Amino acid sequence: MKQPDEWNELNAEEKRVLLNKGTEYPFTGEYNSFYEKGTFVCRQCENPLYRSETKFNSGCGWPSFDNQIAKNVTQVLDADGRRTEIICSHCKGHLGHVFFGEKFTSKDTRHCVNSISMKFIKD
């Protein structure tokens, strides 16, 4: 895993989302309709976040996953006090939000992730 002095340099839009907790527009991210086999990693530090087999089409406009790689995604109360934010456990970069009780999958969990927060590594 990369150390802070080795983290990838982010462009302005990546900084807006990962560092300033922004959101990309729905249905615009490169991984929304993307279903290759591999691993999604944090764009900033390359911490492995999600395996492709946990990705599903929720129709929400952002990549959706029903399970994270253990201990690599942290859940924190969002600033609005109503939602649960998800961040990279290593660099603390903003990924998106997690929702429960929607019944999309048997795990009843939807990690709604900004494509711009991730990079994909093919198997």
A tleap script that builds the chain and sets N, CA, C and O, in Angstrom:
source leaprc.protein.ff14SB
mol = sequence {
  NMET LYS GLN PRO ASP GLU TRP ASN GLU LEU
  ASN ALA GLU GLU LYS ARG VAL LEU LEU ASN
  LYS GLY THR GLU TYR PRO PHE THR GLY GLU
  TYR ASN SER PHE TYR GLU LYS GLY THR PHE
  VAL CYS ARG GLN CYS GLU ASN PRO LEU TYR
  ARG SER GLU THR LYS PHE ASN SER GLY CYS
  GLY TRP PRO SER PHE ASP ASN GLN ILE ALA
  LYS ASN VAL THR GLN VAL LEU ASP ALA ASP
  GLY ARG ARG THR GLU ILE ILE CYS SER HIE
  CYS LYS GLY HIE LEU GLY HIE VAL PHE PHE
  GLY GLU LYS PHE THR SER LYS ASP THR ARG
  HIE CYS VAL ASN SER ILE SER MET LYS PHE
  ILE LYS CASP
}
set mol.1.N position { 0.845 -1.178 0.000 }
set mol.1.CA position { 0.000 0.000 0.000 }
set mol.1.C position { 0.890 1.241 0.000 }
set mol.1.O position { 1.905 1.307 0.693 }
set mol.2.N position { 0.479 2.208 -0.791 }
set mol.2.CA position { 1.278 3.426 -0.919 }
set mol.2.C position { 1.236 4.264 0.364 }
set mol.2.O position { 0.209 4.350 1.036 }
set mol.3.N position { 2.361 4.868 0.677 }
set mol.3.CA position { 2.469 5.788 1.804 }
set mol.3.C position { 2.128 7.201 1.318 }
set mol.3.O position { 2.147 7.456 0.114 }
set mol.4.N position { 1.815 8.129 2.243 }
set mol.4.CA position { 1.386 9.465 1.830 }
set mol.4.C position { 2.309 10.161 0.822 }
set mol.4.O position { 1.819 10.858 -0.066 }
set mol.5.N position { 3.601 9.994 0.936 }
set mol.5.CA position { 4.505 10.653 -0.011 }
set mol.5.C position { 4.505 9.982 -1.386 }
set mol.5.O position { 5.111 10.501 -2.324 }
set mol.6.N position { 3.834 8.837 -1.515 }
set mol.6.CA position { 3.751 8.105 -2.777 }
set mol.6.C position { 2.363 8.186 -3.409 }
set mol.6.O position { 2.153 7.662 -4.503 }
set mol.7.N position { 1.412 8.837 -2.735 }
set mol.7.CA position { 0.046 8.888 -3.245 }
set mol.7.C position { -0.002 9.547 -4.610 }
set mol.7.O position { 0.810 10.418 -4.923 }
set mol.8.N position { -0.958 9.124 -5.416 }
set mol.8.CA position { -1.149 9.672 -6.756 }
set mol.8.C position { -1.562 11.140 -6.674 }
set mol.8.O position { -2.341 11.530 -5.804 }
set mol.9.N position { -1.035 11.939 -7.583 }
set mol.9.CA position { -1.439 13.340 -7.668 }
set mol.9.C position { -2.848 13.395 -8.243 }
set mol.9.O position { -3.153 12.698 -9.211 }
set mol.10.N position { -3.693 14.209 -7.659 }
set mol.10.CA position { -5.084 14.327 -8.090 }
set mol.10.C position { -5.292 15.595 -8.904 }
set mol.10.O position { -4.699 16.635 -8.618 }
set mol.11.N position { -6.155 15.496 -9.938 }
set mol.11.CA position { -6.509 16.703 -10.681 }
set mol.11.C position { -7.582 17.467 -9.895 }
set mol.11.O position { -8.007 17.001 -8.837 }
set mol.12.N position { -8.016 18.598 -10.375 }
set mol.12.CA position { -8.947 19.457 -9.640 }
set mol.12.C position { -10.274 18.759 -9.339 }
set mol.12.O position { -10.794 18.882 -8.231 }
set mol.13.N position { -10.819 18.038 -10.295 }
set mol.13.CA position { -12.101 17.352 -10.088 }
set mol.13.C position { -11.952 16.196 -9.098 }
set mol.13.O position { -12.832 15.981 -8.265 }
set mol.14.N position { -10.859 15.457 -9.182 }
set mol.14.CA position { -10.598 14.374 -8.228 }
set mol.14.C position { -10.457 14.937 -6.817 }
set mol.14.O position { -10.968 14.348 -5.865 }
set mol.15.N position { -9.780 16.056 -6.674 }
set mol.15.CA position { -9.646 16.711 -5.364 }
set mol.15.C position { -11.009 17.146 -4.843 }
set mol.15.O position { -11.304 16.981 -3.659 }
set mol.16.N position { -11.842 17.701 -5.721 }
set mol.16.CA position { -13.170 18.171 -5.317 }
set mol.16.C position { -13.987 17.043 -4.687 }
set mol.16.O position { -14.695 17.258 -3.703 }
set mol.17.N position { -13.884 15.848 -5.256 }
set mol.17.CA position { -14.660 14.716 -4.739 }
set mol.17.C position { -13.944 14.035 -3.571 }
set mol.17.O position { -14.521 13.895 -2.493 }
set mol.18.N position { -12.715 13.617 -3.772 }
set mol.18.CA position { -12.002 12.846 -2.736 }
set mol.18.C position { -11.649 13.660 -1.493 }
set mol.18.O position { -11.803 13.174 -0.373 }
set mol.19.N position { -11.185 14.873 -1.676 }
set mol.19.CA position { -10.715 15.662 -0.537 }
set mol.19.C position { -11.777 16.609 0.029 }
set mol.19.O position { -11.783 16.891 1.227 }
set mol.20.N position { -12.674 17.100 -0.834 }
set mol.20.CA position { -13.675 18.071 -0.397 }
set mol.20.C position { -15.083 17.494 -0.337 }
set mol.20.O position { -16.060 18.235 -0.219 }
set mol.21.N position { -15.185 16.162 -0.418 }
set mol.21.CA position { -16.449 15.435 -0.258 }
set mol.21.C position { -17.512 15.824 -1.285 }
set mol.21.O position { -18.701 15.892 -0.970 }
set mol.22.N position { -17.071 16.074 -2.503 }
set mol.22.CA position { -18.000 16.396 -3.572 }
set mol.22.C position { -18.634 15.136 -4.148 }
set mol.22.O position { -18.370 14.021 -3.697 }
set mol.23.N position { -19.479 15.342 -5.158 }
set mol.23.CA position { -20.162 14.232 -5.836 }
set mol.23.C position { -20.129 14.491 -7.329 }
set mol.23.O position { -20.338 15.619 -7.776 }
set mol.24.N position { -19.864 13.437 -8.105 }
set mol.24.CA position { -19.953 13.597 -9.551 }
set mol.24.C position { -21.423 13.456 -9.969 }
set mol.24.O position { -22.227 12.871 -9.243 }
set mol.25.N position { -21.758 13.990 -11.126 }
set mol.25.CA position { -23.130 13.912 -11.608 }
set mol.25.C position { -23.508 12.459 -11.875 }
set mol.25.O position { -22.668 11.683 -12.331 }
set mol.26.N position { -24.768 12.070 -11.599 }
set mol.26.CA position { -25.192 10.694 -11.855 }
set mol.26.C position { -25.097 10.347 -13.335 }
set mol.26.O position { -25.277 11.198 -14.206 }
set mol.27.N position { -24.813 9.086 -13.593 }
set mol.27.CA position { -24.725 8.504 -14.939 }
set mol.27.C position { -23.591 9.073 -15.777 }
set mol.27.O position { -23.599 8.916 -16.998 }
set mol.28.N position { -22.610 9.732 -15.152 }
set mol.28.CA position { -21.483 10.293 -15.893 }
set mol.28.C position { -20.164 9.587 -15.597 }
set mol.28.O position { -19.214 9.732 -16.366 }
set mol.29.N position { -20.078 8.840 -14.525 }
set mol.29.CA position { -18.827 8.209 -14.121 }
set mol.29.C position { -18.437 7.037 -15.000 }
set mol.29.O position { -19.296 6.316 -15.508 }
set mol.30.N position { -17.148 6.851 -15.175 }
set mol.30.CA position { -16.655 5.798 -16.069 }
set mol.30.C position { -16.986 4.387 -15.597 }
set mol.30.O position { -16.968 3.466 -16.413 }
set mol.31.N position { -17.284 4.179 -14.329 }
set mol.31.CA position { -17.546 2.822 -13.832 }
set mol.31.C position { -19.017 2.529 -13.562 }
set mol.31.O position { -19.343 1.459 -13.049 }
set mol.32.N position { -19.912 3.456 -13.897 }
set mol.32.CA position { -21.328 3.228 -13.647 }
set mol.32.C position { -21.837 1.983 -14.367 }
set mol.32.O position { -22.498 1.150 -13.747 }
set mol.33.N position { -21.552 1.835 -15.638 }
set mol.33.CA position { -22.006 0.680 -16.437 }
set mol.33.C position { -20.821 -0.190 -16.838 }
set mol.33.O position { -20.733 -0.623 -17.986 }
set mol.34.N position { -19.940 -0.440 -15.934 }
set mol.34.CA position { -18.674 -1.136 -16.182 }
set mol.34.C position { -18.685 -2.437 -15.396 }
set mol.34.O position { -18.906 -2.431 -14.185 }
set mol.35.N position { -18.442 -3.583 -16.096 }
set mol.35.CA position { -18.553 -4.875 -15.420 }
set mol.35.C position { -17.428 -5.845 -15.754 }
set mol.35.O position { -17.672 -7.039 -15.923 }
set mol.36.N position { -16.202 -5.350 -15.852 }
set mol.36.CA position { -15.066 -6.254 -16.051 }
set mol.36.C position { -14.665 -6.867 -14.717 }
set mol.36.O position { -15.041 -6.368 -13.656 }
set mol.37.N position { -13.897 -7.953 -14.778 }
set mol.37.CA position { -13.451 -8.630 -13.561 }
set mol.37.C position { -12.151 -8.012 -13.064 }
set mol.37.O position { -11.198 -7.825 -13.820 }
set mol.38.N position { -12.140 -7.700 -11.766 }
set mol.38.CA position { -10.952 -7.110 -11.185 }
set mol.38.C position { -11.248 -6.453 -9.854 }
set mol.38.O position { -12.205 -6.806 -9.165 }
set mol.39.N position { -10.409 -5.490 -9.505 }
set mol.39.CA position { -10.499 -4.820 -8.209 }
set mol.39.C position { -10.541 -3.305 -8.407 }
set mol.39.O position { -9.779 -2.743 -9.193 }
set mol.40.N position { -11.438 -2.669 -7.685 }
set mol.40.CA position { -11.516 -1.215 -7.654 }
set mol.40.C position { -10.683 -0.740 -6.472 }
set mol.40.O position { -10.869 -1.207 -5.349 }
set mol.41.N position { -9.758 0.193 -6.725 }
set mol.41.CA position { -8.860 0.697 -5.693 }
set mol.41.C position { -9.062 2.198 -5.548 }
set mol.41.O position { -9.588 2.845 -6.454 }
set mol.42.N position { -8.655 2.745 -4.433 }
set mol.42.CA position { -8.738 4.184 -4.197 }
set mol.42.C position { -7.859 4.914 -5.210 }
set mol.42.O position { -6.705 4.539 -5.417 }
set mol.43.N position { -8.395 5.937 -5.829 }
set mol.43.CA position { -7.653 6.702 -6.834 }
set mol.43.C position { -6.432 7.396 -6.228 }
set mol.43.O position { -5.419 7.562 -6.908 }
set mol.44.N position { -6.514 7.797 -4.974 }
set mol.44.CA position { -5.406 8.519 -4.360 }
set mol.44.C position { -4.302 7.600 -3.847 }
set mol.44.O position { -3.130 7.824 -4.150 }
set mol.45.N position { -4.650 6.575 -3.080 }
set mol.45.CA position { -3.612 5.761 -2.413 }
set mol.45.C position { -3.541 4.323 -2.909 }
set mol.45.O position { -2.645 3.582 -2.505 }
set mol.46.N position { -4.465 3.911 -3.775 }
set mol.46.CA position { -4.533 2.576 -4.362 }
set mol.46.C position { -4.839 1.471 -3.358 }
set mol.46.O position { -4.512 0.308 -3.591 }
set mol.47.N position { -5.462 1.829 -2.251 }
set mol.47.CA position { -5.967 0.852 -1.287 }
set mol.47.C position { -7.094 0.065 -1.966 }
set mol.47.O position { -8.018 0.687 -2.490 }
set mol.48.N position { -7.062 -1.285 -1.980 }
set mol.48.CA position { -8.146 -2.062 -2.589 }
set mol.48.C position { -9.459 -1.850 -1.837 }
set mol.48.O position { -9.507 -2.000 -0.616 }
set mol.49.N position { -10.523 -1.501 -2.561 }
set mol.49.CA position { -11.804 -1.164 -1.951 }
set mol.49.C position { -12.889 -2.199 -2.209 }
set mol.49.O position { -13.548 -2.659 -1.276 }
set mol.50.N position { -13.079 -2.570 -3.484 }
set mol.50.CA position { -14.181 -3.448 -3.876 }
set mol.50.C position { -13.721 -4.435 -4.950 }
set mol.50.O position { -12.913 -4.100 -5.816 }
set mol.51.N position { -14.246 -5.650 -4.876 }
set mol.51.CA position { -14.043 -6.641 -5.939 }
set mol.51.C position { -15.209 -6.516 -6.921 }
set mol.51.O position { -16.329 -6.193 -6.525 }
set mol.52.N position { -14.946 -6.769 -8.174 }
set mol.52.CA position { -15.960 -6.591 -9.214 }
set mol.52.C position { -17.184 -7.482 -9.009 }
set mol.52.O position { -18.284 -7.106 -9.414 }
set mol.53.N position { -17.020 -8.651 -8.390 }
set mol.53.CA position { -18.173 -9.540 -8.209 }
set mol.53.C position { -19.181 -9.014 -7.186 }
set mol.53.O position { -20.271 -9.571 -7.056 }
set mol.54.N position { -18.831 -7.945 -6.455 }
set mol.54.CA position { -19.784 -7.346 -5.506 }
set mol.54.C position { -20.507 -6.147 -6.117 }
set mol.54.O position { -21.338 -5.524 -5.456 }
set mol.55.N position { -20.195 -5.816 -7.379 }
set mol.55.CA position { -20.820 -4.681 -8.056 }
set mol.55.C position { -22.152 -5.120 -8.656 }
set mol.55.O position { -22.271 -6.233 -9.167 }
set mol.56.N position { -23.149 -4.246 -8.592 }
set mol.56.CA position { -24.451 -4.550 -9.181 }
set mol.56.C position { -25.079 -3.270 -9.727 }
set mol.56.O position { -24.679 -2.163 -9.366 }
set mol.57.N position { -26.063 -3.441 -10.599 }
set mol.57.CA position { -26.742 -2.301 -11.215 }
set mol.57.C position { -27.939 -1.916 -10.355 }
set mol.57.O position { -28.955 -2.610 -10.344 }
set mol.58.N position { -27.811 -0.806 -9.636 }
set mol.58.CA position { -28.912 -0.332 -8.801 }
set mol.58.C position { -29.778 0.686 -9.539 }
set mol.58.O position { -30.876 1.012 -9.088 }
set mol.59.N position { -29.288 1.188 -10.675 }
set mol.59.CA position { -30.017 2.192 -11.435 }
set mol.59.C position { -29.915 3.595 -10.849 }
set mol.59.O position { -30.622 4.500 -11.293 }
set mol.60.N position { -29.047 3.789 -9.862 }
set mol.60.CA position { -28.961 5.082 -9.170 }
set mol.60.C position { -28.071 6.090 -9.893 }
set mol.60.O position { -28.128 7.284 -9.598 }
set mol.61.N position { -27.244 5.621 -10.841 }
set mol.61.CA position { -26.373 6.533 -11.581 }
set mol.61.C position { -24.932 6.539 -11.129 }
set mol.61.O position { -24.099 7.218 -11.729 }
set mol.62.N position { -24.619 5.794 -10.080 }
set mol.62.CA position { -23.254 5.652 -9.592 }
set mol.62.C position { -22.952 4.165 -9.426 }
set mol.62.O position { -23.878 3.376 -9.240 }
set mol.63.N position { -21.690 3.764 -9.487 }
set mol.63.CA position { -21.356 2.367 -9.236 }
set mol.63.C position { -21.861 1.942 -7.856 }
set mol.63.O position { -21.700 2.666 -6.873 }
set mol.64.N position { -22.475 0.757 -7.799 }
set mol.64.CA position { -23.023 0.233 -6.551 }
set mol.64.C position { -22.387 -1.110 -6.223 }
set mol.64.O position { -22.203 -1.958 -7.096 }
set mol.65.N position { -22.059 -1.285 -4.959 }
set mol.65.CA position { -21.447 -2.517 -4.466 }
set mol.65.C position { -22.188 -2.941 -3.206 }
set mol.65.O position { -22.628 -2.092 -2.431 }
set mol.66.N position { -22.332 -4.265 -2.992 }
set mol.66.CA position { -23.000 -4.693 -1.765 }
set mol.66.C position { -22.036 -5.224 -0.710 }
set mol.66.O position { -22.462 -5.744 0.322 }
set mol.67.N position { -20.740 -5.094 -0.970 }
set mol.67.CA position { -19.749 -5.510 0.023 }
set mol.67.C position { -18.411 -4.854 -0.306 }
set mol.67.O position { -18.049 -4.719 -1.475 }
set mol.68.N position { -17.685 -4.451 0.721 }
set mol.68.CA position { -16.360 -3.864 0.552 }
set mol.68.C position { -15.297 -4.899 0.920 }
set mol.68.O position { -15.601 -5.932 1.516 }
set mol.69.N position { -14.065 -4.610 0.560 }
set mol.69.CA position { -12.950 -5.447 1.000 }
set mol.69.C position { -12.744 -5.139 2.485 }
set mol.69.O position { -12.603 -3.980 2.876 }
set mol.70.N position { -12.728 -6.176 3.291 }
set mol.70.CA position { -12.707 -6.041 4.751 }
set mol.70.C position { -11.669 -5.037 5.229 }
set mol.70.O position { -10.508 -5.080 4.821 }
set mol.71.N position { -12.095 -4.151 6.082 }
set mol.71.CA position { -11.275 -3.146 6.772 }
set mol.71.C position { -10.709 -2.050 5.873 }
set mol.71.O position { -9.928 -1.223 6.342 }
set mol.72.N position { -11.084 -2.022 4.584 }
set mol.72.CA position { -10.511 -1.033 3.671 }
set mol.72.C position { -11.434 0.146 3.394 }
set mol.72.O position { -11.015 1.141 2.803 }
set mol.73.N position { -12.701 0.036 3.823 }
set mol.73.CA position { -13.674 1.110 3.671 }
set mol.73.C position { -14.251 1.389 5.060 }
set mol.73.O position { -14.686 0.471 5.755 }
set mol.74.N position { -14.250 2.664 5.456 }
set mol.74.CA position { -14.745 3.065 6.774 }
set mol.74.C position { -16.051 3.832 6.623 }
set mol.74.O position { -16.200 4.652 5.717 }
set mol.75.N position { -16.989 3.560 7.514 }
set mol.75.CA position { -18.270 4.260 7.530 }
set mol.75.C position { -18.255 5.307 8.638 }
set mol.75.O position { -17.897 5.015 9.779 }
set mol.76.N position { -18.653 6.542 8.285 }
set mol.76.CA position { -18.731 7.639 9.256 }
set mol.76.C position { -20.039 8.398 9.037 }
set mol.76.O position { -20.568 8.422 7.925 }
set mol.77.N position { -20.550 9.006 10.078 }
set mol.77.CA position { -21.758 9.802 9.948 }
set mol.77.C position { -21.464 11.011 9.067 }
set mol.77.O position { -20.489 11.728 9.289 }
set mol.78.N position { -22.313 11.231 8.069 }
set mol.78.CA position { -22.145 12.347 7.150 }
set mol.78.C position { -22.404 13.664 7.881 }
set mol.78.O position { -23.067 13.684 8.918 }
set mol.79.N position { -21.885 14.750 7.344 }
set mol.79.CA position { -22.057 16.069 7.951 }
set mol.79.C position { -23.529 16.453 8.079 }
set mol.79.O position { -23.885 17.245 8.951 }
set mol.80.N position { -24.397 15.894 7.210 }
set mol.80.CA position { -25.826 16.216 7.303 }
set mol.80.C position { -26.510 15.476 8.448 }
set mol.80.O position { -27.664 15.762 8.766 }
set mol.81.N position { -25.808 14.526 9.071 }
set mol.81.CA position { -26.347 13.788 10.207 }
set mol.81.C position { -27.384 12.741 9.867 }
set mol.81.O position { -27.917 12.086 10.762 }
set mol.82.N position { -27.683 12.568 8.571 }
set mol.82.CA position { -28.703 11.602 8.150 }
set mol.82.C position { -28.151 10.431 7.376 }
set mol.82.O position { -28.701 9.331 7.432 }
set mol.83.N position { -27.074 10.653 6.658 }
set mol.83.CA position { -26.515 9.596 5.813 }
set mol.83.C position { -25.216 9.074 6.413 }
set mol.83.O position { -24.641 9.668 7.325 }
set mol.84.N position { -24.774 7.938 5.865 }
set mol.84.CA position { -23.507 7.352 6.275 }
set mol.84.C position { -22.522 7.493 5.129 }
set mol.84.O position { -22.710 6.913 4.059 }
set mol.85.N position { -21.481 8.260 5.358 }
set mol.85.CA position { -20.429 8.466 4.371 }
set mol.85.C position { -19.494 7.265 4.387 }
set mol.85.O position { -19.298 6.636 5.428 }
set mol.86.N position { -18.919 6.949 3.232 }
set mol.86.CA position { -17.869 5.928 3.167 }
set mol.86.C position { -16.584 6.601 2.699 }
set mol.86.O position { -16.580 7.400 1.762 }
set mol.87.N position { -15.498 6.255 3.379 }
set mol.87.CA position { -14.185 6.816 3.070 }
set mol.87.C position { -13.168 5.688 2.978 }
set mol.87.O position { -13.365 4.610 3.539 }
set mol.88.N position { -12.084 5.949 2.267 }
set mol.88.CA position { -10.975 5.010 2.200 }
set mol.88.C position { -10.351 4.921 3.595 }
set mol.88.O position { -10.024 5.945 4.193 }
set mol.89.N position { -10.190 3.725 4.103 }
set mol.89.CA position { -9.625 3.545 5.444 }
set mol.89.C position { -8.172 3.977 5.528 }
set mol.89.O position { -7.686 4.296 6.612 }
set mol.90.N position { -7.472 3.993 4.402 }
set mol.90.CA position { -6.046 4.335 4.413 }
set mol.90.C position { -5.807 5.842 4.319 }
set mol.90.O position { -5.141 6.414 5.182 }
set mol.91.N position { -6.343 6.494 3.279 }
set mol.91.CA position { -6.056 7.926 3.068 }
set mol.91.C position { -7.193 8.839 3.498 }
set mol.91.O position { -7.042 10.060 3.501 }
set mol.92.N position { -8.333 8.255 3.862 }
set mol.92.CA position { -9.523 9.001 4.311 }
set mol.92.C position { -10.212 9.777 3.195 }
set mol.92.O position { -10.996 10.687 3.460 }
set mol.93.N position { -9.917 9.414 1.935 }
set mol.93.CA position { -10.574 10.050 0.795 }
set mol.93.C position { -12.054 9.691 0.735 }
set mol.93.O position { -12.437 8.562 1.041 }
set mol.94.N position { -12.887 10.658 0.337 }
set mol.94.CA position { -14.339 10.464 0.225 }
set mol.94.C position { -14.657 9.560 -0.960 }
set mol.94.O position { -14.201 9.799 -2.078 }
set mol.95.N position { -15.446 8.516 -0.700 }
set mol.95.CA position { -15.863 7.593 -1.755 }
set mol.95.C position { -17.311 7.830 -2.165 }
set mol.95.O position { -17.630 7.842 -3.353 }
set mol.96.N position { -18.183 8.018 -1.186 }
set mol.96.CA position { -19.612 8.181 -1.445 }
set mol.96.C position { -20.391 7.942 -0.174 }
set mol.96.O position { -20.023 8.427 0.896 }
set mol.97.N position { -21.489 7.180 -0.297 }
set mol.97.CA position { -22.348 6.887 0.853 }
set mol.97.C position { -22.801 5.430 0.795 }
set mol.97.O position { -22.796 4.805 -0.265 }
set mol.98.N position { -23.192 4.906 1.950 }
set mol.98.CA position { -23.719 3.549 2.020 }
set mol.98.C position { -25.164 3.625 2.517 }
set mol.98.O position { -25.500 4.426 3.390 }
set mol.99.N position { -26.001 2.772 1.937 }
set mol.99.CA position { -27.425 2.747 2.270 }
set mol.99.C position { -27.823 1.315 2.604 }
set mol.99.O position { -27.277 0.360 2.052 }
set mol.100.N position { -28.767 1.182 3.503 }
set mol.100.CA position { -29.239 -0.124 3.957 }
set mol.100.C position { -30.762 -0.197 3.812 }
set mol.100.O position { -31.448 0.825 3.809 }
set mol.101.N position { -31.271 -1.416 3.695 }
set mol.101.CA position { -32.716 -1.622 3.698 }
set mol.101.C position { -33.414 -1.382 2.379 }
set mol.101.O position { -34.637 -1.245 2.353 }
set mol.102.N position { -32.674 -1.326 1.280 }
set mol.102.CA position { -33.292 -1.081 -0.026 }
set mol.102.C position { -33.643 -2.362 -0.764 }
set mol.102.O position { -34.372 -2.324 -1.755 }
set mol.103.N position { -33.137 -3.495 -0.295 }
set mol.103.CA position { -33.451 -4.829 -0.826 }
set mol.103.C position { -32.997 -5.050 -2.276 }
set mol.103.O position { -33.615 -5.824 -3.007 }
set mol.104.N position { -31.915 -4.371 -2.691 }
set mol.104.CA position { -31.362 -4.612 -4.028 }
set mol.104.C position { -30.682 -5.971 -4.119 }
set mol.104.O position { -30.764 -6.642 -5.148 }
set mol.105.N position { -30.007 -6.379 -3.041 }
set mol.105.CA position { -29.290 -7.662 -3.017 }
set mol.105.C position { -29.604 -8.367 -1.699 }
set mol.105.O position { -30.237 -7.801 -0.809 }
set mol.106.N position { -29.154 -9.598 -1.599 }
set mol.106.CA position { -29.384 -10.363 -0.364 }
set mol.106.C position { -28.660 -9.759 0.834 }
set mol.106.O position { -29.063 -9.979 1.976 }
set mol.107.N position { -27.596 -8.999 0.584 }
set mol.107.CA position { -26.864 -8.340 1.674 }
set mol.107.C position { -27.581 -7.068 2.131 }
set mol.107.O position { -27.264 -6.526 3.189 }
set mol.108.N position { -28.552 -6.587 1.335 }
set mol.108.CA position { -29.369 -5.431 1.676 }
set mol.108.C position { -28.531 -4.181 1.977 }
set mol.108.O position { -28.867 -3.371 2.841 }
set mol.109.N position { -27.425 -4.058 1.228 }
set mol.109.CA position { -26.479 -2.957 1.401 }
set mol.109.C position { -26.127 -2.398 0.030 }
set mol.109.O position { -25.938 -3.154 -0.923 }
set mol.110.N position { -26.037 -1.073 -0.072 }
set mol.110.CA position { -25.608 -0.448 -1.329 }
set mol.110.C position { -24.567 0.613 -1.033 }
set mol.110.O position { -24.873 1.668 -0.478 }
set mol.111.N position { -23.322 0.316 -1.414 }
set mol.111.CA position { -22.259 1.313 -1.383 }
set mol.111.C position { -22.373 2.075 -2.692 }
set mol.111.O position { -22.137 1.514 -3.762 }
set mol.112.N position { -22.730 3.335 -2.613 }
set mol.112.CA position { -22.908 4.204 -3.769 }
set mol.112.C position { -21.627 5.035 -3.895 }
set mol.112.O position { -21.393 5.947 -3.102 }
set mol.113.N position { -20.797 4.712 -4.902 }
set mol.113.CA position { -19.433 5.226 -4.956 }
set mol.113.C position { -19.227 6.097 -6.192 }
set mol.113.O position { -19.670 5.749 -7.286 }
set mol.114.N position { -18.558 7.218 -6.013 }
set mol.114.CA position { -18.174 8.050 -7.146 }
set mol.114.C position { -17.100 7.334 -7.966 }
set mol.114.O position { -16.086 6.903 -7.417 }
set mol.115.N position { -17.315 7.207 -9.262 }
set mol.115.CA position { -16.298 6.588 -10.126 }
set mol.115.C position { -14.962 7.287 -9.995 }
set mol.115.O position { -13.917 6.637 -9.984 }
set mol.116.N position { -14.986 8.600 -9.895 }
set mol.116.CA position { -13.765 9.396 -9.864 }
set mol.116.C position { -12.928 9.111 -8.606 }
set mol.116.O position { -11.744 9.448 -8.566 }
set mol.117.N position { -13.526 8.501 -7.595 }
set mol.117.CA position { -12.816 8.149 -6.363 }
set mol.117.C position { -12.005 6.860 -6.514 }
set mol.117.O position { -11.229 6.498 -5.630 }
set mol.118.N position { -12.196 6.172 -7.643 }
set mol.118.CA position { -11.581 4.844 -7.806 }
set mol.118.C position { -10.784 4.735 -9.091 }
set mol.118.O position { -10.928 5.536 -10.015 }
set mol.119.N position { -9.941 3.716 -9.116 }
set mol.119.CA position { -9.268 3.236 -10.317 }
set mol.119.C position { -9.575 1.746 -10.387 }
set mol.119.O position { -9.870 1.125 -9.367 }
set mol.120.N position { -9.508 1.174 -11.574 }
set mol.120.CA position { -9.806 -0.247 -11.749 }
set mol.120.C position { -8.541 -0.992 -12.148 }
set mol.120.O position { -7.788 -0.552 -13.017 }
set mol.121.N position { -8.322 -2.126 -11.496 }
set mol.121.CA position { -7.207 -3.000 -11.842 }
set mol.121.C position { -7.803 -4.326 -12.304 }
set mol.121.O position { -8.425 -5.046 -11.522 }
set mol.122.N position { -7.607 -4.637 -13.572 }
set mol.122.CA position { -8.147 -5.833 -14.179 }
set mol.122.C position { -7.449 -7.088 -13.654 }
set mol.122.O position { -6.244 -7.076 -13.403 }
set mol.123.N position { -8.216 -8.174 -13.490 }
set mol.123.CA position { -7.627 -9.462 -13.059 }
set mol.123.C position { -6.711 -10.006 -14.126 }
set mol.123.O position { -6.125 -11.074 -13.951 }
savepdb mol mol.pdb
quit
